């Protein structure tokens, strides 16, 4: 367990070993969460947390999906081409 001190300006130095372990670089924004018996520091996520149902279907497909038969045929062609190139 590491210890640190609170400065007169309310600043705390996070020990280097912990910064390295968590890949925390200079300028990283941290969320400060009150847990009731202390505080928790967590990196601020670049995007708000969302559920899959909130974002599913946002990107529309511009191509028709391939059938199983089309996929199988493409795999066979690719295998034949690789075998031929290897000889």
Backbone as CSV, one residue per row, in Angstrom:
resi,resn,N_x,N_y,N_z,CA_x,CA_y,CA_z,C_x,C_y,C_z
1,UNK,0.855,-1.184,0.000,0.000,0.000,0.000,0.891,1.234,0.000
2,UNK,0.580,2.167,-0.854,1.317,3.423,-0.965,0.589,4.496,-0.161
3,UNK,1.322,5.504,0.296,0.701,6.637,0.978,1.146,7.917,0.303
4,UNK,0.379,8.979,0.496,0.696,10.291,-0.046,0.132,11.325,0.898
5,UNK,0.430,12.600,0.674,-0.057,13.675,1.543,-0.895,14.649,0.730
6,UNK,-1.831,15.276,1.397,-2.666,16.311,0.810,-1.948,17.645,0.987
7,UNK,-1.755,18.399,-0.105,-1.069,19.684,-0.016,-2.024,20.759,0.486
8,UNK,-1.471,21.943,0.792,-2.292,23.063,1.258,-3.264,23.527,0.176
9,UNK,-2.981,23.171,-1.092,-3.860,23.533,-2.205,-4.864,22.422,-2.527
10,UNK,-4.873,21.361,-1.724,-5.800,20.261,-1.963,-5.304,19.274,-3.010
11,UNK,-4.040,19.326,-3.340,-3.477,18.443,-4.356,-2.904,17.182,-3.719
12,UNK,-3.006,16.088,-4.454,-2.473,14.803,-4.024,-1.579,14.275,-5.132
13,UNK,-0.419,13.757,-4.770,0.467,13.147,-5.754,0.167,11.653,-5.777
14,UNK,-0.168,11.149,-6.954,-0.405,9.715,-7.113,0.963,9.072,-7.320
15,UNK,1.317,8.093,-6.502,2.641,7.478,-6.610,2.931,6.974,-8.028
16,UNK,4.193,7.126,-8.436,4.617,6.783,-9.789,4.297,5.334,-10.143
17,UNK,4.504,4.409,-9.206,4.239,2.996,-9.502,2.779,2.775,-9.892
18,UNK,1.865,3.485,-9.250,0.445,3.343,-9.592,0.139,4.007,-10.938
19,UNK,0.756,5.162,-11.210,0.543,5.816,-12.506,1.029,4.934,-13.638
20,UNK,2.166,4.270,-13.438,2.701,3.372,-14.470,1.794,2.155,-14.636
21,UNK,1.395,1.553,-13.532,0.535,0.367,-13.577,-0.763,0.634,-14.327
22,UNK,-1.345,1.815,-14.111,-2.647,2.148,-14.714,-2.515,2.941,-16.005
23,UNK,-1.265,3.163,-16.467,-1.007,3.903,-17.715,-1.613,5.303,-17.671
24,UNK,-1.485,5.977,-16.524,-1.998,7.334,-16.358,-0.904,8.317,-16.731
25,UNK,-1.135,9.082,-17.792,-0.167,10.054,-18.296,-0.570,11.455,-17.851
26,UNK,0.368,12.381,-17.946,0.112,13.784,-17.625,-1.071,14.299,-18.445
27,UNK,-1.966,15.010,-17.803,-3.117,15.590,-18.492,-4.360,14.721,-18.478
28,UNK,-4.246,13.491,-17.990,-5.402,12.596,-17.934,-6.471,13.200,-17.032
29,UNK,-7.701,13.238,-17.505,-8.803,13.733,-16.683,-9.338,12.587,-15.842
30,UNK,-9.514,12.868,-14.551,-10.003,11.855,-13.620,-11.348,12.278,-13.051
31,UNK,-12.227,11.320,-12.889,-13.486,11.556,-12.188,-13.209,11.305,-10.709
32,UNK,-13.753,12.157,-9.847,-13.606,12.007,-8.411,-14.962,11.593,-7.870
33,UNK,-15.030,10.365,-7.342,-16.300,9.788,-6.904,-16.263,9.605,-5.397
34,UNK,-17.274,10.162,-4.716,-17.399,10.012,-3.265,-18.021,8.657,-2.971
35,UNK,-17.281,7.782,-2.280,-17.792,6.436,-1.981,-18.416,6.348,-0.596
36,UNK,-18.418,7.445,0.143,-18.968,7.426,1.491,-17.885,7.297,2.537
37,UNK,-16.936,6.391,2.327,-15.841,6.236,3.293,-14.507,6.680,2.689
38,UNK,-14.550,7.321,1.540,-13.340,7.801,0.878,-13.691,8.293,-0.508
39,UNK,-12.674,8.441,-1.337,-12.920,8.859,-2.719,-12.289,7.850,-3.665
40,UNK,-12.846,7.783,-4.844,-12.362,6.897,-5.894,-11.992,7.766,-7.084
41,UNK,-10.796,7.552,-7.627,-10.365,8.257,-8.832,-10.454,7.298,-9.999
42,UNK,-11.178,7.703,-11.051,-11.315,6.878,-12.252,-11.056,7.742,-13.466
43,UNK,-10.371,7.191,-14.471,-10.181,7.967,-15.696,-11.535,8.334,-16.312
44,UNK,-11.628,9.557,-16.766,-12.842,10.008,-17.431,-12.916,9.321,-18.788
45,UNK,-14.047,8.715,-19.093,-14.199,8.025,-20.375,-14.389,9.062,-21.483
46,UNK,-13.847,8.788,-22.676,-13.976,9.768,-23.758,-15.405,9.910,-24.259
47,UNK,-16.220,8.900,-24.033,-17.615,8.931,-24.459,-18.484,8.506,-23.291
48,UNK,-19.700,9.011,-23.217,-20.576,8.547,-22.143,-20.886,7.059,-22.304
49,UNK,-21.040,6.366,-21.205,-21.363,4.945,-21.240,-22.781,4.789,-21.795
50,UNK,-22.932,3.883,-22.768,-24.240,3.649,-23.369,-24.513,2.151,-23.425
51,UNK,-25.782,1.836,-23.531,-26.181,0.443,-23.692,-26.221,0.117,-25.178
52,UNK,-26.024,-1.148,-25.518,-26.041,-1.569,-26.919,-27.349,-1.179,-27.596
53,UNK,-28.453,-1.282,-26.878,-29.760,-0.957,-27.465,-29.860,0.517,-27.860
54,UNK,-29.047,1.371,-27.232,-29.075,2.794,-27.561,-28.338,3.111,-28.859
55,UNK,-27.384,2.256,-29.246,-26.581,2.553,-30.432,-26.749,1.545,-31.565
56,UNK,-27.393,0.429,-31.304,-27.571,-0.598,-32.335,-28.352,-0.022,-33.511
57,UNK,-27.872,-0.281,-34.701,-28.561,0.170,-35.900,-28.211,1.582,-36.320
58,UNK,-27.277,2.234,-35.637,-26.923,3.609,-36.001,-26.208,3.665,-37.344
59,UNK,-25.381,2.670,-37.627,-24.657,2.643,-38.888,-25.411,1.751,-39.864
60,UNK,-25.913,2.323,-40.881,-26.692,1.562,-41.851,-25.756,0.919,-42.866
61,UNK,-26.067,-0.311,-43.226,-25.268,-1.052,-44.203,-25.605,-0.562,-45.606
62,UNK,-24.572,-0.285,-46.395,-24.797,0.176,-47.764,-24.651,-0.953,-48.767
63,UNK,-24.257,-2.131,-48.310,-24.125,-3.277,-49.197,-25.051,-4.383,-48.719
64,UNK,-25.448,-5.206,-49.638,-26.303,-6.335,-49.283,-25.456,-7.411,-48.607
65,UNK,-25.950,-8.017,-47.538,-25.188,-9.102,-46.901,-25.059,-10.282,-47.860
66,UNK,-23.948,-10.996,-47.741,-23.699,-12.163,-48.588,-24.429,-13.382,-48.016
67,UNK,-24.836,-14.263,-48.900,-25.462,-15.516,-48.474,-24.371,-16.495,-48.046
68,UNK,-24.754,-17.541,-47.350,-23.801,-18.568,-46.938,-23.132,-19.182,-48.161
69,UNK,-23.898,-19.411,-49.219,-23.342,-19.995,-50.436,-22.290,-19.068,-51.060
70,UNK,-22.558,-17.757,-51.084,-21.599,-16.801,-51.642,-20.315,-16.762,-50.804
71,UNK,-20.457,-16.830,-49.495,-19.288,-16.829,-48.609,-18.472,-18.097,-48.818
72,UNK,-19.137,-19.255,-48.864,-18.437,-20.525,-49.087,-17.682,-20.518,-50.411
73,UNK,-18.316,-20.004,-51.461,-17.677,-19.955,-52.779,-16.450,-19.039,-52.745
74,UNK,-16.543,-17.911,-52.073,-15.422,-16.980,-51.982,-14.259,-17.599,-51.205
75,UNK,-14.567,-18.337,-50.152,-13.511,-18.998,-49.374,-12.811,-20.046,-50.226
76,UNK,-13.580,-20.832,-50.981,-12.981,-21.854,-51.851,-12.085,-21.218,-52.910
77,UNK,-12.533,-20.114,-53.525,-11.722,-19.413,-54.526,-10.420,-18.915,-53.905
78,UNK,-10.524,-18.364,-52.711,-9.338,-17.841,-52.050,-8.352,-18.958,-51.722
79,UNK,-8.862,-20.091,-51.243,-7.989,-21.232,-50.935,-7.294,-21.753,-52.197
80,UNK,-8.051,-21.855,-53.301,-7.465,-22.296,-54.558,-6.362,-21.339,-55.023
81,UNK,-6.622,-20.052,-54.913,-5.635,-19.050,-55.330,-4.389,-19.133,-54.462
82,UNK,-4.534,-19.330,-53.163,-3.379,-19.435,-52.274,-2.580,-20.708,-52.563
83,UNK,-3.277,-21.809,-52.838,-2.580,-23.060,-53.167,-1.797,-22.913,-54.467
84,UNK,-2.421,-22.278,-55.453,-1.784,-22.072,-56.745,-0.564,-21.146,-56.596
85,UNK,-0.678,-20.103,-55.797,0.437,-19.162,-55.617,1.593,-19.812,-54.855
86,UNK,1.302,-20.814,-54.006,2.329,-21.467,-53.223,3.149,-22.470,-54.007
87,UNK,2.703,-22.890,-55.183,3.414,-23.897,-56.005,4.469,-23.276,-56.872
